[in-house]
Amino acid sequence: MLIDTIFFYVFALLTLGGGLLTITRRNAVHSALSLIVSLLGVAGLYLMQQAEFLFAVQIVLYVGGIMVLFLFVIMLVNLDLSAKERQFNGQWMVALVAVAAVGAEISWFLYRGQGAFQLADTAGAPSAAAFAVTTTGNTEILADVLFQEYLLPFEIASILLLVAVVGAVVMAKKRI
Amino acid sequence: MHPVTTVHYLALSAALLLIGTVGVLTRRSIVIILMSIELILNAVNINLVAFSRQAHAVHGQIFAIFVIVDAVAEAAVGLGILIALFRNKETVLADEIDLLKW
């Protein structure tokens, strides 16, 4: 239990520290590298919550896919000029106040509702897709649920990806 | 030390969400804004996985997969738009794109 707690705080530190560095760095490449650290921290949190498949997806897709895409685009567009300019826009003060208000609201909600989150733990029998069964792995259970209960959303998601691919090509191409 | 509960994960996810929101609202560079959106989507995923574990059901993880699919689509299209924008306006700063302002 103790080692779990230590790992949680290490990953939380990675996640939040990486996130803070991402939004404060002047150089976009530094931001991208900090974002990678943050995403790896999130991957560690998935692993701690027994979501092994999501852990692998996070590493392969986010760190290996999306971040490489980001770095490609950073190299492609010339960011040297914008790095020398002002980094924050005029309304940053208003934005910070608004975000602080939302943050106070959420923390008040979490503080008051703390007890409510413990109820589900003891709430009778787990659903049919419980992963408490230790003989089958996380990926297998996920696949069962994904391809039976969520087949239609899965197919819609594949259409979404097709549209995104076509859209990205159309946007980035000089003349169609 | 206290054992880690769902509330810890929710607090972490709220903090990450706020960091991402600050990034979207205050930064001028569109690349950083897109990265902040990734941070926000990851905060949502932490939430979903925490509740999935709490409820002993994998449905939350399925939704996290769909959120990741959305993030991929959004990043691809967003960066495509950014490239098209840079070709036409020679800028990546969000507040210099003000054609609709008067």
HADDOCK unambig.tbl for C-alpha pairs under 7 A between the chains (distance, minus, plus):
assign (segid A and resid 1 and name CA) (segid B and resid 3 and name CA) 6.54 0.50 0.50
assign (segid A and resid 2 and name CA) (segid B and resid 1 and name CA) 6.99 0.50 0.50
assign (segid A and resid 5 and name CA) (segid B and resid 3 and name CA) 6.12 0.50 0.50
assign (segid A and resid 5 and name CA) (segid B and resid 4 and name CA) 5.82 0.50 0.50
assign (segid A and resid 12 and name CA) (segid B and resid 12 and name CA) 6.83 0.50 0.50
assign (segid A and resid 16 and name CA) (segid B and resid 16 and name CA) 6.19 0.50 0.50
assign (segid A and resid 19 and name CA) (segid B and resid 19 and name CA) 6.63 0.50 0.50
assign (segid A and resid 19 and name CA) (segid B and resid 39 and name CA) 6.97 0.50 0.50
assign (segid A and resid 20 and name CA) (segid B and resid 19 and name CA) 6.54 0.50 0.50
assign (segid A and resid 23 and name CA) (segid B and resid 23 and name CA) 5.17 0.50 0.50
assign (segid A and resid 23 and name CA) (segid B and resid 32 and name CA) 6.74 0.50 0.50
assign (segid A and resid 28 and name CA) (segid B and resid 32 and name CA) 6.96 0.50 0.50
assign (segid A and resid 49 and name CA) (segid B and resid 53 and name CA) 6.56 0.50 0.50
assign (segid A and resid 66 and name CA) (segid B and resid 72 and name CA) 6.69 0.50 0.50
assign (segid A and resid 73 and name CA) (segid B and resid 79 and name CA) 6.90 0.50 0.50
assign (segid A and resid 77 and name CA) (segid B and resid 83 and name CA) 6.94 0.50 0.50
assign (segid A and resid 77 and name CA) (segid B and resid 86 and name CA) 6.79 0.50 0.50
assign (segid A and resid 87 and name CA) (segid B and resid 27 and name CA) 6.00 0.50 0.50
assign (segid A and resid 87 and name CA) (segid B and resid 28 and name CA) 5.75 0.50 0.50
assign (segid A and resid 88 and name CA) (segid B and resid 26 and name CA) 5.31 0.50 0.50
assign (segid A and resid 88 and name CA) (segid B and resid 27 and name CA) 4.66 0.50 0.50
assign (segid A and resid 88 and name CA) (segid B and resid 28 and name CA) 5.52 0.50 0.50
assign (segid A and resid 89 and name CA) (segid B and resid 26 and name CA) 5.64 0.50 0.50
assign (segid A and resid 89 and name CA) (segid B and resid 27 and name CA) 6.11 0.50 0.50
assign (segid A and resid 89 and name CA) (segid B and resid 28 and name CA) 5.63 0.50 0.50
assign (segid A and resid 91 and name CA) (segid B and resid 26 and name CA) 6.98 0.50 0.50
assign (segid A and resid 92 and name CA) (segid B and resid 26 and name CA) 4.91 0.50 0.50
assign (segid A and resid 95 and name CA) (segid B and resid 22 and name CA) 6.78 0.50 0.50
assign (segid A and resid 95 and name CA) (segid B and resid 25 and name CA) 5.93 0.50 0.50
assign (segid A and resid 95 and name CA) (segid B and resid 26 and name CA) 6.60 0.50 0.50
assign (segid A and resid 96 and name CA) (segid B and resid 22 and name CA) 6.61 0.50 0.50
assign (segid A and resid 99 and name CA) (segid B and resid 18 and name CA) 6.50 0.50 0.50
assign (segid A and resid 99 and name CA) (segid B and resid 22 and name CA) 6.74 0.50 0.50
assign (segid A and resid 103 and name CA) (segid B and resid 18 and name CA) 6.80 0.50 0.50
assign (segid A and resid 114 and name CA) (segid B and resid 7 and name CA) 6.54 0.50 0.50
assign (segid A and resid 120 and name CA) (segid B and resid 54 and name CA) 6.61 0.50 0.50
assign (segid A and resid 120 and name CA) (segid B and resid 55 and name CA) 5.87 0.50 0.50
assign (segid A and resid 121 and name CA) (segid B and resid 54 and name CA) 6.13 0.50 0.50
assign (segid A and resid 121 and name CA) (segid B and resid 55 and name CA) 6.58 0.50 0.50
assign (segid A and resid 126 and name CA) (segid B and resid 56 and name CA) 6.03 0.50 0.50
assign (segid A and resid 127 and name CA) (segid B and resid 57 and name CA) 6.39 0.50 0.50
assign (segid A and resid 129 and name CA) (segid B and resid 57 and name CA) 5.69 0.50 0.50
assign (segid A and resid 129 and name CA) (segid B and resid 58 and name CA) 6.57 0.50 0.50
assign (segid A and resid 130 and name CA) (segid B and resid 56 and name CA) 5.36 0.50 0.50
assign (segid A and resid 130 and name CA) (segid B and resid 57 and name CA) 4.80 0.50 0.50
assign (segid A and resid 130 and name CA) (segid B and resid 58 and name CA) 6.87 0.50 0.50
assign (segid A and resid 131 and name CA) (segid B and resid 56 and name CA) 6.29 0.50 0.50
assign (segid A and resid 131 and name CA) (segid B and resid 57 and name CA) 6.31 0.50 0.50
assign (segid A and resid 131 and name CA) (segid B and resid 58 and name CA) 6.85 0.50 0.50
assign (segid A and resid 132 and name CA) (segid B and resid 56 and name CA) 6.91 0.50 0.50
assign (segid A and resid 142 and name CA) (segid B and resid 58 and name CA) 6.48 0.50 0.50
assign (segid A and resid 142 and name CA) (segid B and resid 62 and name CA) 6.96 0.50 0.50
assign (segid A and resid 146 and name CA) (segid B and resid 62 and name CA) 6.62 0.50 0.50
assign (segid A and resid 161 and name CA) (segid B and resid 73 and name CA) 5.89 0.50 0.50
assign (segid A and resid 164 and name CA) (segid B and resid 73 and name CA) 5.21 0.50 0.50
assign (segid A and resid 164 and name CA) (segid B and resid 76 and name CA) 6.68 0.50 0.50
assign (segid A and resid 164 and name CA) (segid B and resid 77 and name CA) 5.94 0.50 0.50
assign (segid A and resid 167 and name CA) (segid B and resid 77 and name CA) 6.18 0.50 0.50
assign (segid A and resid 168 and name CA) (segid B and resid 76 and name CA) 5.80 0.50 0.50
assign (segid A and resid 168 and name CA) (segid B and resid 77 and name CA) 4.69 0.50 0.50
assign (segid A and resid 168 and name CA) (segid B and resid 80 and name CA) 4.87 0.50 0.50
assign (segid A and resid 171 and name CA) (segid B and resid 80 and name CA) 5.10 0.50 0.50
assign (segid A and resid 171 and name CA) (segid B and resid 81 and name CA) 5.61 0.50 0.50
assign (segid A and resid 171 and name CA) (segid B and resid 84 and name CA) 5.89 0.50 0.50
assign (segid A and resid 172 and name CA) (segid B and resid 80 and name CA) 4.83 0.50 0.50
assign (segid A and resid 172 and name CA) (segid B and resid 81 and name CA) 6.83 0.50 0.50
assign (segid A and resid 172 and name CA) (segid B and resid 83 and name CA) 5.79 0.50 0.50
assign (segid A and resid 172 and name CA) (segid B and resid 84 and name CA) 5.49 0.50 0.50
